[in-house]
Amino acid sequence: MALSWLTALKVVPWDKVLEHAPGVLDKARGYIDKHRTGSAELPSELTQLAQVQQQMAQALADLAEQNAALIAAVTRLQSQLRWLAAGLALALSACGVLSVWLLK
């Protein structure tokens, strides 16, 4: 089960997601602003529906912001992981060289 999730996460083009996240955020904010200004007299049910729609648009904007922050964090963690892997490889190489040198 975990393997399928890892495979699915590797397939996602994170660079494209990161590239389009600000646009999604801007569109969500524009959608919220557009629907806030249009307040004509509506029946109570339609008013409630409009409020729910505004809440959902706000939730979408919040999710887009969180998604952008998560993608930035994942990118930063990937970079740190690469540096740590390189450091580990160097440390293991140094241990190997020292062990060969001490065994002579």
Secondary structure, DSSP 8 states (H G I E B T S, - for coil): -HHHHHHHHHHS-HHHHHHHHHHHHHHHHHHHHHHHH------HHHHHHHHHHHHHHHHHHHHHHHHHHHHHHHHHHHHHHHHHHHHHHHHHHHHHHHHHHHH-
